[in-house]
Amino acid sequence: MILRFSKEGYEEKTVTVPVKAGRREDGIWAGTILLKKAYQLKEAVVKASKVMMVVKNDTLVYNADAFQLSEGSMLDALVKQLPGVEIEDGGRITVNGEFVSNLLVNGEDFFKGDPRVALENLPAYMVDKVKVYEKEAPDAYLRSRPKQKGENPLVMDVNLKRQYATGWIANAEGGYGTHDRFMGKVFGLRFTDQSRLALFGNLNNVNDTQEPGNTGSWSARDGVTAGSTAFRKGGGMDLLVSDKKGKWKLQGNLKARHEDIHGQQENSGVRFFEGGDVWTRSRYNGRICRTDLSTEHKLEFTFPKFFLGFRPSGSYRHYDNRWGQQSADFNAAPAESYRGAALDSVFLRPGSGRLEQYLINRLENRTMGSGYRWDATMAVDATIRIPHTPDVLFLNMEGSGGRAEDKEFGLYDLRYKDGNSDFRNTYDLQPERNRKFKTYASYHYRHPWFWLITDYSFSNVYTSGGRSLYRLDRYEEWADSDNPLMGVLPSTTDEMQQALDLKNSYHSALTTNTHLLSIEFSKSIWQSGMYVTLKLRRQTDHLDYHRGMFDVDRTRRKWMAEPEAYFSFFKHYAIRYSFRQELPAMTDLLDLTDDANPLYLRHGNPGLKNARLHNATFEADWRDRERGRTTDLNLNYTLCLDAIGNAVVYNRQTGVTESTPRNIDGNWNLRANLSHNRPLDKQKRLNFSTNTRLSYNNSVDFASVVGEAASDRSSVRNLNLSQTLRASYRMGKFSVGGKVNADWSYARSPREDFSTINSVDLYYSLTGQVKLPGNVDLSTDLTLYSRRGYDDASMNSDDWVWNARVSKSLLHGNLVLALDGFDILQQLSNVRTYINAQGRTEVRYNTIPNYFMAHVIYRLNIKPKRDRQ
């Protein structure tokens, strides 16, 4: 065939394509045809308002220049302003309630698996567009099967401005503030048409990189749930090199991070029991030092009918922990004038007589631990287009291995109400090894009317590990509860062996072989489609387990059928259904008891059955391209039959809990998410977004109390409603925004003695940014956090949080001076609540104290000589 391509304004091109078609071949790949411009257009001036968001097919496109940002802002400040977008703890990003699996830069992976690197180090001024879409696999050009909605991962693609497409870009920032708070970072990026090299490094002791005036949600709950980071430093590099003709691509990254975390946590909870609940109070204080190294690479070769990819990766972690804990159980709710008052009373003698009357037990526990873990993986992927047919063959092979070891010293001091006590000085050694091999093959057969896909995979997973628990308190020097030795081991091997707790020391080796055969039938009609899949899984588990005098060599073989179905209607609507089974852990099937923790005895249950999960989802989306409106709806229902719960027997006199896994029915939940984004005026200066999340959870588990004739079934119905409203207005160099968020939790139970839980968390915020004369930017946010309905009265409070930043740019914007004020009113707090069938826990975490910090930011942009000319 001779193909001739022509278009006005471009040079005509003729291409000869050889044709040798098979009987089932329905297409010939002619390659990519590029036409050259025949002449240069004259200069033109286009004036238009900056639209925040447009919709192109299934892609959301945000215009970065339409958002007002203070000088020196990073990518996270921009992303948080995007309508429908939220950044959760750890850099997790959601768009209209959907999780974003990866953050790309110019369509390519950027430090894959860790979006925080780009969020914290990529300057916002470099960004042109931010796109959100479902990214196809690198071998998608060989496929012709229509995709399901949600089949491919959702990604956020950050497109840089053209002037940063080649050359060197670098920025450095340093800051120092009150309370000895400091931060520093450096970032460099080298771009060409076929390569990219990024380097970054940072250190700080503020545990946060957010900036005032962006979203109004700058609070301690954003990244401080594990405590206040005393010191964090890290660095890494990302490399991308590709062939000019697109035949191969090499990409990889290396990251290193060290964290020194000081954590504080206070828990106020209630455990639900027939015949009367039990109130708990606890607090933790400690330090975690950990070092992480990770690397990921991929090498891809692209040919017209063949794709080959290699994906090696590895990770290493070393940690050193020091923790202290105090806890107490009560038969009645303790009255406290301040948080922690009940614990102060029972641990600082003499205490309150009323609290002593209701006290069940008190525990003081200290631990010192260290350990390491490393893992390495190698995967190979191949995609082959079968000659002279539309069929495709996929092949995959993957191998991995790893090793870990945990060492922990512990001092355990338990005191009962009657004066009895249990003191333990322990050393716990837990080594682990694992390896995995997996192979996968899939054949896509295309008929003129339908697709038939057959998959087969086999995996072999081996995990061996154990526990050597030593009771050092069997020796006099380690048994003194007032002044015990800690972190020191006996000098001889014989002494160590005599201290071994044989009943609670074990060795386990588990081998799991899984065969999975899957057959999918799919058919598309206009804008609708049907996908029906039947999966047949054969799993064989072999456990070799030794614990004291208990030796087990057991094999389990199971056949499981797991169907799936997907139906899409008129492009905007989709229904999914899936059924799967979860096998109980092999060790849960053993008839033995673990009493290493004297307050929590764990029993096995040989009669456990598989848990069966039914999951159904309805999805709908509406896109109005011209008006820039988007609406997304997601409804999900999950039913779990024979769920594996814990039958809990609680001794009111001692506080000892005995737990046995058992199957139970009645667990189901319903979740709904509705989001809507739209401009409210013709100029699209005023934008509005709303997100409604509803969940109803019927949680069923076991609970009972020793000595009382009570039902062992506990059911709690938990309703949670969350509503977020956000509006922003911008005009010229001024922007203002507002946000309202409400989280309401309502829990009830058919039990007569259950106290209904009704709590709500509210926050209202206002943000503002303005450019003042003299290249001065002012940004601020003011937020009111309100909590009501908490069992601990000290948690029902109103907290005002005010943050502000003033910045000035010099040297044509290359130098920025900024001053931040964090929690200026000194009222920031952090409270979380968790509810299930077994109880409710209210948690207060420590927060970073308020501070002011001065920043110096320098930008460097070096363009190639031809671009400068």
Summary of the structure (lengths in Angstrom):
residues: 869
radius of gyration: 30.4
end to end distance: 43.9
largest distance: 98.1
contacts: 2760
relative contact order: 0.12
helix: 8%
strand: 62%
